[in-house]
Amino acid sequence: MDKADTPYDKAIDIFEGLLEQPLQKTVSGPLPLARAVGLATTSGYRAVAIAESEGLLSRSTEGAYLRGPSTLTAGLSALGFGEFALVAEPVLIRLRQSTRLTAFLGVLSDGTCAIGPFSSGRGTTFVTPRRHYSLPTAPSFDPDRLAEIALAHQFEAVAAQRAVISTVSERQNRQCVLGVLLPGAREGTGNELRSELAKAADLLCSHAEKPE
């Protein structure tokens, strides 16, 4: 039997599909999530329930599905920042509530920004980030380790989004950053926003477990 046709690989494909879907759009409820990846009702409910019980999926405060703590720990650990996985959510929610903007934890590396856990804003500030962006220009951090950056879709040079970020940790050629997405392509940030971001970055670092 070909490897791709084994039950194990089919199961992996199903769960990968479930975990990718919350990154593509907001999905609430097990049935819409199952339908989005082409699963039948019964098997879809079961797969979503298993994923949620194992920590592969979780829910936002609005009830939308997000990647769960198990995936966050695995993904951030692979990039060298696993200590932030289990403490990121409350900090991101607090930052989103204080700024009303989408807050995210990301990793900068080799001209790209990989978006990890995030908490979406509300109303006109609602933004669901993509999983990967390219950086048309390198971040220019100020003395407080804050920077405003342009984010472009992969292989495109024109900025699709702007963000304000704060460095929370550095490992080799990677930087773990906490940030907020600005509505549209708006430029310029006020002192209040910068202050909220700096406080959130300090809080995240103080709560994180020390890496071994």
N, C-alpha and C positions, 0 to 999 in steps of 0.2 A: 504493500500500500504506500502510495506517495505520502511523504511527510506532511504536505499541505492539507491532505485529506483526513488526517487522524483526528479523533475526537478532541484530543488535547489542543491541537492547533486551531480547531474550529472554536473551542471555548475561549482561547486566547484572543482570537479575532473578534468574538462577541464583546468581550470585556474591553478590548482596546476601543471598539466602536462606542461603547457606553461612556468611556472616560473621555473620549475626544469630543463628544457631542456638547457637553456644557461649555467647552471652550469656543464653540462655533456660534451658539445662540443661547438665549435663556430658555430653559426647559423646566417646567414644573409638573410633577406627577409622574409615576412610573409608566403609565400607558403612553403618553406622548414621547417619553424618552425611548421606550422600546420601539415604538413606531418609527422614530427618527432614524434608527439603525436597522430597520427592516425585520424586526422580530415579531413572531406571533404573540397574541395576547398572553397566553398561559406561560410560555417559555420566557417572554419578555418580563412579566411580573417577577418570575422566579429569579432571572438573572439580575434584575435591578435590586431585588431584595438581598441577594447574596452580596452584591457589590457594596451595598450600603452597610450591611452587617459586618463586613470585613474591613470597613474603613476606606474602601476605594472611592466611594461617593459620599458626599455630605450635602446638607442643605444650607442655603443662605438664610438670613433673617427674613427675607421675602418669600422663602419656600422654594427658590430655584435650586436646581442641582449644581453642585460644584465638585471638583475633584476632592476626594477625602484625604484625611491625614496620612493614610498609608502610602498613597501615591506621592503626596507632598514630601514625606520623609525620604522615600526612595529617590525621587527626582532631585531634591536639594542635596541629599547626601552624595549622589553621583557627581554633582558639581562642586562639592566640597563645603556646602553650607547647611548641612543637616540640622544643626543646632537651632535654626530658626523655624523649622517646619511646624512644630507643635505650639509655638508661641505667637505665630504671625497673625492668626485670625482675629483675636480680640484687638490687637494693635491696629490692624487694617480697618476693622469696623469702627473703632474710635476715630481714626483719621478720616474716614469717609464721613462720619457724622459731623465732625468739626469743620470740614471743608465743603461738604456736599459734592465732592468730586470722587471719581473712581480711584481708589487707592490700590496699590499693587506692590508686590515684592518681585524683584527681577534680578537677573544676572547678566552683567555686561562682559562680553568676551569677543575678541577678534572682530570688532566692528558690528556686533549684533547685540540685541537685547532680548533675552528669553524671559517671558512673563510667567511667573509662578502663581501663587495664590493671590487673589484679589477680592475686593469688596466694591460692588458697583454703586455709583452715585444714583441720584433720583431726578425725575423730571427732565429738564433740558440738559442736565449734567450727566445723564445716564450714558455710560460708555462701556461696552464689553470689549476688552482688549484682545488682540490677536495673540497667538502663542509666541510668535517670533517677529521681530522687527529688525531692520538694518539701521545703522546709524550713519547718516550722510556725513556728519562731522563728529570728531571726538568730543566728549564732554569736557567743558572747561569749568572745573570746580573752583568755588571761591574759598576763602579761608575757613568758612564754616562747613566745608565739604558739601555744599549745595550747588546744583547746576540745573539750568534749563536746557533741555535737549530736544532735537527733532527726531521723530521716529518715522521711518519709511517702510512701506511694504517690501517684502523680499524682492531683490533685483530691481528696485525702483529707486531713483535718486531724489524724487520729490517727496517732501515730508507729508505724511498722511495724518500725523498726530504730533502734538507737542506734550511734553511732560516736564515736571519739576522733580528732581531726584535728590536723595541724600545717601551717601555711601555709609553702609553699616559694617562692612567687613571686606577685606581683600585677601585673596589667596593666589599666589603666583600671578598669572595673567588674567585673573577674573576678579570682578567686583560685584558684591551683593549690594543691591540698592533698594531703598524704599522710596516710592514715588506716588505722584498723583497725575492723572491724565487731564490736560486742559481741554475745555470744550472747543471743538472744531480745531482750527489751526491758530488759535489766539496766542499771542505772545505777551510776555510781561507778567510778573508776579508781584503781589504786594507783600508788605512785611508780615501781615497776619498769616498769610498762607505759608510763607517761609518759616515762621515761628512754629506753626502747628506741625509742619513736616519735621523740623529739627527736634521737637519734643517727642514725636512719635518714634523717630530713629533712636533717640536716647532710651526710650522705654523698651523698644524691641531688643536693644543690646543688653539692657540690664536684666531682662527676663530670659534671655537665651542661655542654654546650657553651654558650658565651656567645651570646645572641641577637644577630642583626645589627641 
